[in-house]
Amino acid sequence: MKYISRTLLISVALLALACSGASELTNKNISVNNTLYPTWYGAYEFYSDSTRFYARATAVSSDPKTAELRAEKEARALLESYIAKELEDVRKELSRDGSSIVNESNFIMMLRNAHYKIEESAEVSFKESIMTDGVYRGFVKVGISKPQVRQLIESGLSSNNRYQNEFMNSPGFSDFIQ
């Protein structure tokens, strides 16, 4: 009887705890209006809309212009890196679907050379520096249009019509660039 009442008491306590519902966790120390980041900065390193691809980055320096230049360099590199990953996914999809030319080393090298040009072709959308804790933090957002990415890839593969047709007309590339 002693074990039954103890088990019953524990069961009732666990049932009450389970039925109490979840409450939202909040950190009271975080300001709702975060002045460290500009309002245009956003939450994602890389994203796209219907017409463009974007990347953003931040960097620090004792000089505001240097902070902005470092952030711009990082944002450009991130933009190229994320687009390169997407293009590699398209290439792998073509390979899985039976295309053998996308596995040729010459094709891979031409595709990489084409997407490396994205970094230098990107345009700065926003640039700003803010001083905090004695250093400047630079913020930069860069972007490139989807038609421009298409043109860079098409141009990079233009010396081989087979490569160009296989990649540019693939459903994966069309989905990516739309």
Sine and cosine of phi, psi and omega as CSV:
sin_phi,cos_phi,sin_psi,cos_psi,sin_omega,cos_omega
0.00,0.00,-0.61,0.80,-0.02,-1.00
-0.89,0.46,-0.65,0.76,0.00,-1.00
-0.95,0.33,-0.55,0.84,0.00,-1.00
-0.92,0.39,-0.69,0.72,-0.02,-1.00
-0.93,0.38,-0.59,0.81,0.05,-1.00
-0.92,0.39,-0.69,0.72,0.03,-1.00
-0.91,0.42,-0.65,0.76,0.02,-1.00
-0.90,0.43,-0.67,0.75,0.01,-1.00
-0.90,0.44,-0.71,0.71,0.03,-1.00
-0.90,0.44,-0.67,0.75,0.01,-1.00
-0.88,0.47,-0.68,0.73,0.01,-1.00
-0.91,0.41,-0.66,0.75,0.01,-1.00
-0.90,0.44,-0.69,0.72,0.03,-1.00
-0.91,0.41,-0.62,0.78,0.04,-1.00
-0.90,0.43,-0.67,0.74,0.02,-1.00
-0.91,0.42,-0.64,0.77,0.03,-1.00
-0.92,0.40,-0.67,0.74,-0.01,-1.00
-0.92,0.38,-0.53,0.85,-0.04,-1.00
-1.00,0.02,-0.01,1.00,-0.09,-1.00
-0.96,0.29,-0.31,0.95,0.04,-1.00
1.00,0.10,0.34,-0.94,-0.02,-1.00
-1.00,-0.04,0.56,-0.83,0.10,-1.00
-0.89,-0.46,0.49,-0.87,-0.03,-1.00
-0.95,0.30,0.73,-0.69,0.05,-1.00
-0.99,0.10,0.73,-0.69,0.05,-1.00
-0.73,-0.68,0.47,-0.88,0.08,-1.00
-0.95,-0.31,0.93,-0.36,-0.08,-1.00
-0.95,0.33,-0.24,0.97,-0.04,-1.00
-1.00,0.09,-0.15,0.99,-0.04,-1.00
-1.00,-0.09,0.80,-0.60,0.03,-1.00
-0.96,0.30,0.63,-0.78,0.05,-1.00
-0.93,0.36,-0.59,0.81,0.00,-1.00
-0.99,-0.15,1.00,-0.01,-0.06,-1.00
-0.99,0.15,0.96,-0.28,-0.05,-1.00
-0.99,0.13,-0.05,1.00,0.02,-1.00
-0.95,0.32,-0.52,0.85,-0.05,-1.00
-0.92,-0.39,0.67,-0.75,0.08,-1.00
-0.91,0.42,0.43,-0.91,-0.04,-1.00
-0.90,0.44,-0.48,0.88,-0.02,-1.00
-0.98,0.17,-0.19,0.98,-0.18,-0.98
-0.90,0.44,-0.64,0.77,0.05,-1.00
0.99,0.17,0.00,-1.00,-0.11,-0.99
-0.96,-0.27,-0.23,0.97,-0.12,-0.99
-0.89,-0.45,0.62,-0.78,0.06,-1.00
-0.90,0.43,-0.63,0.77,-0.07,-1.00
-0.69,-0.73,0.68,-0.73,0.10,-0.99
-0.34,-0.94,0.17,-0.99,0.03,-1.00
-0.63,-0.78,0.36,-0.93,0.16,-0.99
-0.85,-0.53,-0.33,-0.94,-0.09,-1.00
-0.95,0.31,-0.28,0.96,-0.08,-1.00
-0.83,-0.55,-0.33,0.94,-0.13,-0.99
-0.62,-0.79,0.32,-0.95,0.19,-0.98
-0.95,-0.32,0.58,-0.81,-0.04,-1.00
-0.72,-0.69,0.49,-0.87,0.17,-0.98
-0.62,-0.79,0.48,-0.88,0.04,-1.00
-0.66,-0.75,0.46,-0.89,-0.01,-1.00
-0.45,-0.89,0.22,-0.98,0.04,-1.00
-0.69,-0.73,0.46,-0.89,0.03,-1.00
-0.46,-0.89,0.33,-0.94,-0.03,-1.00
-0.87,-0.49,0.44,-0.90,0.06,-1.00
-0.24,-0.97,0.25,-0.97,0.08,-1.00
-0.98,0.18,-0.18,0.98,0.01,-1.00
-0.88,-0.47,0.73,-0.68,-0.07,-1.00
-0.90,0.44,-0.63,0.77,0.00,-1.00
-0.92,0.38,-0.63,0.77,0.03,-1.00
-0.91,0.42,-0.65,0.76,0.04,-1.00
-0.87,0.49,-0.68,0.73,0.02,-1.00
-0.92,0.40,-0.66,0.75,0.01,-1.00
-0.90,0.44,-0.66,0.75,0.04,-1.00
-0.91,0.41,-0.66,0.75,0.02,-1.00
-0.91,0.41,-0.64,0.77,0.03,-1.00
-0.90,0.44,-0.70,0.71,0.03,-1.00
-0.86,0.51,-0.69,0.72,0.01,-1.00
-0.91,0.42,-0.68,0.73,-0.01,-1.00
-0.90,0.44,-0.67,0.74,0.03,-1.00
-0.88,0.47,-0.69,0.73,0.01,-1.00
-0.91,0.42,-0.64,0.76,0.04,-1.00
-0.90,0.44,-0.67,0.74,0.01,-1.00
-0.86,0.51,-0.76,0.65,0.01,-1.00
-0.89,0.45,-0.65,0.76,-0.04,-1.00
-0.90,0.43,-0.71,0.70,0.00,-1.00
-0.92,0.38,-0.65,0.76,0.04,-1.00
-0.92,0.40,-0.64,0.77,0.05,-1.00
-0.86,0.51,-0.65,0.76,0.03,-1.00
-0.89,0.46,-0.68,0.73,0.02,-1.00
-0.90,0.44,-0.67,0.74,0.02,-1.00
-0.91,0.41,-0.60,0.80,0.06,-1.00
-0.91,0.41,-0.60,0.80,0.07,-1.00
-0.89,0.45,-0.63,0.78,0.05,-1.00
-0.90,0.44,-0.69,0.72,0.02,-1.00
-0.88,0.48,-0.70,0.71,0.01,-1.00
-0.90,0.43,-0.62,0.79,0.04,-1.00
-0.89,0.46,-0.69,0.72,0.05,-1.00
-0.88,0.47,-0.65,0.76,0.03,-1.00
-0.89,0.45,-0.70,0.71,0.04,-1.00
-0.89,0.46,-0.52,0.85,0.00,-1.00
-0.99,0.14,0.04,1.00,0.12,-0.99
0.95,-0.31,0.02,1.00,0.03,-1.00
-0.97,0.25,0.81,-0.59,0.01,-1.00
-1.00,-0.06,-0.41,0.91,-0.07,-1.00
-0.94,0.34,-0.42,0.91,0.00,-1.00
-0.96,0.29,-0.15,0.99,0.06,-1.00
-0.99,-0.14,-0.11,0.99,0.02,-1.00
-0.93,0.36,0.67,-0.74,-0.05,-1.00
-0.87,0.49,-0.57,0.82,0.01,-1.00
-0.91,0.42,-0.65,0.76,0.04,-1.00
-0.89,0.46,-0.74,0.68,-0.03,-1.00
-0.87,0.49,-0.68,0.74,0.01,-1.00
-0.91,0.42,-0.67,0.75,0.02,-1.00
-0.91,0.42,-0.65,0.76,0.03,-1.00
-0.90,0.44,-0.69,0.72,0.02,-1.00
-0.90,0.44,-0.69,0.73,0.03,-1.00
-0.88,0.47,-0.57,0.82,0.01,-1.00
-0.93,0.37,-0.72,0.70,-0.05,-1.00
-0.98,0.21,-0.28,0.96,0.10,-0.99
-0.90,0.44,-0.44,0.90,-0.02,-1.00
-0.96,0.29,-0.23,0.97,0.03,-1.00
-0.89,0.46,-0.65,0.76,-0.04,-1.00
-0.85,0.53,-0.72,0.69,-0.02,-1.00
-0.98,0.18,-0.34,0.94,-0.03,-1.00
-1.00,0.03,-0.24,0.97,-0.02,-1.00
-0.90,0.43,0.50,-0.87,0.00,-1.00
-0.91,-0.40,0.60,-0.80,0.03,-1.00
-0.97,0.22,0.82,-0.57,0.05,-1.00
-1.00,-0.02,-0.70,0.72,-0.01,-1.00
-0.62,-0.78,0.53,-0.85,0.04,-1.00
-0.50,-0.86,0.73,-0.69,-0.04,-1.00
-0.33,-0.94,0.48,-0.88,0.14,-0.99
-0.75,-0.66,0.57,-0.82,-0.03,-1.00
-0.73,-0.68,0.71,-0.71,0.04,-1.00
-1.00,0.05,0.80,-0.61,0.09,-1.00
-0.61,-0.80,0.69,-0.72,0.05,-1.00
0.79,0.62,0.60,0.80,0.09,-1.00
0.99,0.11,0.03,1.00,0.06,-1.00
-0.78,-0.63,0.36,-0.93,0.06,-1.00
-1.00,-0.08,0.69,-0.72,0.10,-0.99
-0.93,-0.37,0.87,-0.50,0.02,-1.00
-1.00,-0.04,0.62,-0.79,0.02,-1.00
-0.80,-0.60,0.75,-0.66,0.00,-1.00
-0.62,-0.78,0.64,-0.77,0.11,-0.99
-0.83,-0.55,0.80,-0.60,0.04,-1.00
-0.88,-0.47,0.36,-0.93,0.01,-1.00
-0.47,-0.88,0.29,-0.96,0.07,-1.00
-0.55,-0.84,0.63,-0.77,-0.04,-1.00
-0.96,0.27,0.47,-0.88,0.03,-1.00
-0.90,0.44,-0.65,0.76,0.09,-1.00
-0.88,0.48,-0.54,0.84,0.03,-1.00
-0.93,0.36,-0.63,0.77,0.07,-1.00
-0.89,0.46,-0.70,0.71,0.04,-1.00
-0.83,0.56,-0.72,0.69,-0.04,-1.00
-0.90,0.43,-0.65,0.76,0.01,-1.00
-0.90,0.44,-0.67,0.74,0.01,-1.00
-0.94,0.35,-0.70,0.72,0.02,-1.00
-0.86,0.50,-0.71,0.71,0.02,-1.00
-0.90,0.43,-0.65,0.76,-0.01,-1.00
-0.91,0.41,-0.46,0.89,0.00,-1.00
-0.98,-0.20,0.08,1.00,-0.15,-0.99
-0.92,0.39,-0.36,0.93,-0.01,-1.00
-0.97,0.26,-0.15,0.99,0.05,-1.00
-0.69,-0.73,0.97,-0.23,-0.05,-1.00
-0.86,0.51,-0.59,0.81,0.03,-1.00
-0.88,0.48,-0.73,0.68,0.03,-1.00
-0.87,0.49,-0.75,0.67,-0.05,-1.00
-0.87,0.49,-0.75,0.66,-0.01,-1.00
-0.89,0.45,-0.70,0.71,-0.03,-1.00
-0.86,0.51,-0.72,0.70,-0.09,-1.00
-0.99,0.16,-0.75,0.66,-0.11,-0.99
-0.92,0.39,-0.49,0.87,-0.03,-1.00
-1.00,-0.09,0.13,0.99,-0.02,-1.00
-0.97,0.23,0.55,-0.83,0.05,-1.00
-0.87,0.50,-0.58,0.81,-0.01,-1.00
-0.90,0.43,-0.67,0.74,0.03,-1.00
-0.93,0.37,-0.65,0.76,0.03,-1.00
-0.88,0.48,-0.68,0.74,0.04,-1.00
-0.90,0.45,-0.66,0.75,-0.02,-1.00
-0.91,0.42,-0.68,0.74,-0.13,-0.99
-1.00,0.10,-0.21,0.98,0.00,-1.00
-1.00,0.08,0.00,0.00,0.00,0.00
